[in-house]
Amino acid sequence: MRGSRMIALLAIAGCTQEIDGEKVRVTLDDTQVMVGEVWTESLMLDGALGTIAIPLEDVGEVVPVEGHDLHASNGHVSVWLRNGTELRGRWTEPELSMGISIGGEIVTVDLPMDQVERLQTPGAEKWPDTPVFRVKTTHGDDLLIDPESTQVTITNAMGTFSPFLSECTSLAPIGSPEGDWRIQLQSGTVLVGPLQHDTFELAMPMGPDSIEVPVKNVLSLTWQDWGSRSSYDQLAAPAQPAEEGWFSNRALSGAKSMH
């Protein structure tokens, strides 16, 4: 698998052995649930934003975009990062070799990827409790970005200006994205003019270091406040016993409706 390192597991009969990989819970379409550790370092996602390597340690949950398993969705998935970012694309050459500690042995399992309904990691959510800068794309990506490290450049008759997104209170096209944009800064300055780039290079606090998004594929760039962690807990559907301790996007989905 590109961008990943697979290390073989050795089953040692009659004793237990610590498994040193990323812990995951995988639900299959025949109702089996496999809990163990994998050595895949990154998940490769191929979509409208190009091929993106996502460190598995940043992944919270992976589910098919449509259908009940990877076969039905032709490998197209939504990948939820621990901070609430959602990336969509095709899981390139999906492959997971899992080590399961059972019966005093480490049993090696090559998961049937076509049957995967859901992949989850332990529930160490890092949902923000302060305002976030959110970018949504026409292809369903929903990105939380680092506004302190992401700039936008606009030019008009008075010059060229490149504010960081952290300086902006709002920015949006006046009409077509290829035309003039209106940018309002926290200082009160308002700038109008065309962007000087065809893509936004968005710095990411989690997942890949940065993602390039064509200007024409941006639906919105906005500040949003989703409230405190307690708000997420109140919005979450009651967890089933088998779900306890594993990442789930259900609470976050409700929180994202809070503006």
C-alpha positions as CSV (number, residue, x, y, z in Angstrom):
1,M,0.0,0.0,0.0
2,R,1.5,3.4,-1.0
3,G,2.5,5.6,1.9
4,S,2.3,2.8,4.4
5,R,4.6,0.4,6.1
6,M,3.3,-3.1,6.7
7,I,5.1,-5.2,9.3
8,A,4.3,-8.9,9.6
9,L,3.0,-10.2,12.9
10,L,4.3,-13.3,14.5
11,A,1.9,-15.6,16.4
12,I,3.6,-17.0,19.5
13,A,1.8,-19.9,20.9
14,G,1.4,-20.4,24.6
15,C,2.2,-16.8,25.6
16,T,1.0,-13.3,25.2
17,Q,2.8,-10.5,23.4
18,E,2.4,-6.8,23.4
19,I,1.3,-5.5,20.0
20,D,2.8,-2.2,19.1
21,G,0.6,-0.7,16.3
22,E,-2.4,1.5,15.8
23,K,-5.5,0.1,17.6
24,V,-8.6,-0.1,15.4
25,R,-12.1,-1.6,15.5
26,V,-13.4,-2.8,12.1
27,T,-17.0,-3.8,11.5
28,L,-17.7,-6.2,8.6
29,D,-20.9,-6.6,6.6
30,D,-21.4,-10.1,8.0
31,T,-21.8,-8.6,11.6
32,Q,-18.2,-9.7,12.6
33,V,-16.3,-7.1,14.5
34,M,-12.5,-7.3,14.6
35,V,-10.5,-5.4,17.3
36,G,-6.7,-5.3,17.2
37,E,-3.8,-3.4,16.0
38,V,-2.5,-2.6,12.5
39,W,0.8,-1.4,11.1
40,T,-0.6,0.8,8.4
41,E,0.9,4.3,8.9
42,S,-1.2,6.3,6.6
43,L,-4.4,6.0,4.6
44,M,-4.2,7.1,1.0
45,L,-7.2,9.0,-0.3
46,D,-7.6,9.8,-4.0
47,G,-10.2,12.4,-4.8
48,A,-11.0,15.8,-6.2
49,L,-8.2,17.4,-4.1
50,G,-5.6,15.0,-5.4
51,T,-4.0,12.1,-3.6
52,I,-3.7,12.8,0.1
53,A,-1.7,10.8,2.7
54,I,-3.6,10.9,6.0
55,P,-1.7,9.6,9.1
56,L,-3.7,6.8,10.7
57,E,-3.0,8.3,14.1
58,D,-5.1,11.3,13.1
59,V,-8.0,9.2,11.8
60,G,-11.1,8.8,14.0
61,E,-13.5,7.0,11.7
62,V,-13.8,5.7,8.1
63,V,-17.2,4.9,6.5
64,P,-18.4,4.3,2.9
65,V,-19.8,7.4,1.2
66,E,-22.7,5.3,0.0
67,G,-23.8,1.7,0.3
68,H,-23.1,-0.5,3.3
69,D,-19.5,-1.6,2.6
70,L,-16.4,-0.7,0.6
71,H,-17.5,-2.9,-2.3
72,A,-20.9,-1.2,-2.6
73,S,-19.2,2.3,-2.5
74,N,-16.5,1.2,-4.9
75,G,-13.9,2.2,-2.3
76,H,-15.3,5.8,-1.9
77,V,-15.2,6.8,1.8
78,S,-15.6,9.6,4.2
79,V,-12.6,9.9,6.5
80,W,-13.3,11.8,9.8
81,L,-10.2,13.1,11.6
82,R,-10.1,13.4,15.3
83,N,-10.7,17.2,15.2
84,G,-13.9,17.0,13.0
85,T,-12.4,17.5,9.6
86,E,-14.2,15.3,6.9
87,L,-12.3,14.3,3.8
88,R,-13.9,12.4,0.9
89,G,-12.4,10.3,-1.8
90,R,-11.5,6.8,-2.9
91,W,-9.4,4.8,-0.5
92,T,-6.5,3.8,-2.7
93,E,-5.5,0.1,-2.6
94,P,-7.1,-0.4,0.8
95,E,-5.2,-3.0,2.8
96,L,-5.1,-3.8,6.5
97,S,-3.2,-6.6,8.3
98,M,-4.4,-6.9,11.9
99,G,-2.9,-8.5,14.9
100,I,-5.5,-9.8,17.4
101,S,-4.4,-11.0,20.8
102,I,-6.6,-14.0,21.6
103,G,-6.2,-17.4,23.3
104,G,-2.7,-16.6,24.4
105,E,-1.6,-15.9,20.9
106,I,-1.3,-13.1,18.4
107,V,-3.5,-14.1,15.4
108,T,-2.7,-12.4,12.1
109,V,-5.7,-11.5,10.0
110,D,-5.7,-9.9,6.5
111,L,-9.1,-8.2,6.6
112,P,-11.4,-8.7,3.6
113,M,-11.5,-5.0,2.7
114,D,-14.6,-5.2,0.4
115,Q,-16.6,-6.3,3.4
116,V,-15.6,-3.3,5.6
117,E,-18.5,-1.3,6.8
118,R,-16.7,0.9,9.3
119,L,-13.3,1.5,10.8
120,Q,-12.9,3.3,14.1
121,T,-10.0,4.2,16.4
122,P,-10.1,4.7,20.2
123,G,-12.3,7.7,21.0
124,A,-9.6,10.3,21.6
125,E,-11.6,13.1,20.0
126,K,-9.9,16.5,19.7
127,W,-13.0,18.5,18.9
128,P,-12.4,22.3,19.2
129,D,-14.0,24.3,22.0
130,T,-12.9,27.6,20.5
131,P,-14.0,29.2,17.2
132,V,-12.8,27.3,14.1
133,F,-12.1,28.3,10.5
134,R,-14.1,25.9,8.3
135,V,-13.8,25.4,4.5
136,K,-16.4,23.3,2.7
137,T,-15.9,22.1,-0.9
138,T,-18.3,21.2,-3.7
139,H,-17.2,17.6,-3.4
140,G,-18.3,17.2,0.2
141,D,-15.0,17.8,2.0
142,D,-15.4,19.7,5.3
143,L,-12.1,21.0,6.5
144,L,-10.9,22.6,9.7
145,I,-7.8,24.6,8.8
146,D,-5.1,26.6,10.5
147,P,-6.0,30.2,9.8
148,E,-2.7,31.5,11.3
149,S,-0.7,29.8,8.6
150,T,-3.1,30.2,5.6
151,Q,-3.0,33.3,3.4
152,V,-5.2,34.7,0.6
153,T,-3.9,37.3,-1.9
154,I,-6.1,39.9,-3.5
155,T,-5.2,42.7,-5.9
156,N,-6.9,46.0,-6.8
157,A,-6.1,49.5,-8.0
158,M,-4.5,50.2,-4.6
159,G,-2.1,47.3,-4.5
160,T,-1.7,43.7,-3.6
161,F,-2.7,42.4,-0.1
162,S,-2.1,39.0,1.4
163,P,-3.8,38.7,4.8
164,F,-3.8,35.6,6.9
165,L,-7.2,34.1,7.3
166,S,-6.9,34.7,11.0
167,E,-7.0,38.5,10.2
168,C,-10.3,38.1,8.2
169,T,-13.7,38.2,9.7
170,S,-15.3,37.2,6.3
171,L,-14.4,36.5,2.7
172,A,-16.5,35.5,-0.2
173,P,-16.9,36.0,-3.9
174,I,-19.2,38.8,-4.9
175,G,-20.4,36.8,-7.9
176,S,-18.4,34.1,-9.7
177,P,-15.3,32.8,-7.8
178,E,-13.3,33.9,-10.8
179,G,-14.4,37.5,-10.4
180,D,-14.1,39.9,-7.5
181,W,-14.0,38.9,-3.8
182,R,-14.9,40.9,-0.8
183,I,-12.6,40.5,2.2
184,Q,-13.3,42.2,5.6
185,L,-10.5,42.3,8.1
186,Q,-10.8,42.5,11.9
187,S,-9.3,46.0,11.7
188,G,-12.4,47.2,9.8
189,T,-10.6,47.3,6.4
190,V,-12.7,46.0,3.5
191,L,-11.0,44.9,0.3
192,V,-12.5,44.2,-3.1
193,G,-10.8,42.6,-6.0
194,P,-9.9,39.4,-7.8
195,L,-7.8,36.7,-6.1
196,Q,-4.3,36.3,-7.4
197,H,-4.3,32.5,-7.3
198,D,-6.4,29.7,-8.7
199,T,-6.1,27.5,-5.6
200,F,-6.2,27.9,-1.9
201,E,-3.2,26.3,-0.1
202,L,-4.8,25.4,3.2
203,A,-2.6,24.6,6.2
204,M,-4.0,21.7,8.2
205,P,-3.6,21.3,12.0
206,M,-4.4,17.6,11.7
207,G,-4.0,15.1,8.9
208,P,-1.8,16.2,5.9
209,D,0.3,19.3,6.4
210,S,-1.6,21.1,3.7
211,I,-4.3,20.7,1.1
212,E,-4.7,22.5,-2.2
213,V,-8.3,23.3,-3.1
214,P,-9.2,25.0,-6.4
215,V,-10.9,28.3,-5.8
216,K,-13.8,27.1,-8.1
217,N,-14.4,24.2,-5.7
218,V,-14.8,26.2,-2.5
219,L,-18.4,26.5,-1.3
220,S,-17.6,28.6,1.8
221,L,-14.8,29.9,4.1
222,T,-16.3,30.8,7.5
223,W,-15.6,31.2,11.1
224,Q,-17.9,29.0,13.3
225,D,-18.3,28.4,17.0
226,W,-19.5,24.9,17.9
227,G,-19.6,25.5,21.6
228,S,-17.9,23.5,24.4
229,R,-17.2,19.8,24.6
230,S,-20.2,19.5,27.0
231,S,-22.3,20.7,24.0
232,Y,-21.1,17.7,22.0
233,D,-21.9,15.3,24.8
234,Q,-25.4,16.6,25.0
235,L,-25.9,16.3,21.3
236,A,-24.6,12.8,21.1
237,A,-26.9,9.9,20.6
238,P,-26.5,7.4,23.5
239,A,-23.7,5.1,22.7
240,Q,-24.3,1.4,22.4
241,P,-22.2,-0.8,24.7
242,A,-20.1,-2.1,21.9
243,E,-19.4,1.5,20.8
244,E,-18.0,2.8,24.1
245,G,-14.5,4.0,23.9
246,W,-14.5,4.3,20.1
247,F,-14.6,7.4,17.9
248,S,-18.0,8.3,16.4
249,N,-18.9,11.3,14.4
250,R,-22.5,11.4,15.6
251,A,-22.1,14.0,18.2
252,L,-20.0,16.2,16.0
253,S,-22.5,16.0,13.2
254,G,-25.0,17.6,15.6
255,A,-22.5,20.1,16.8
256,K,-21.7,21.3,13.2
257,S,-25.3,22.6,13.0
258,M,-24.5,25.1,15.8
259,H,-23.7,28.5,14.3
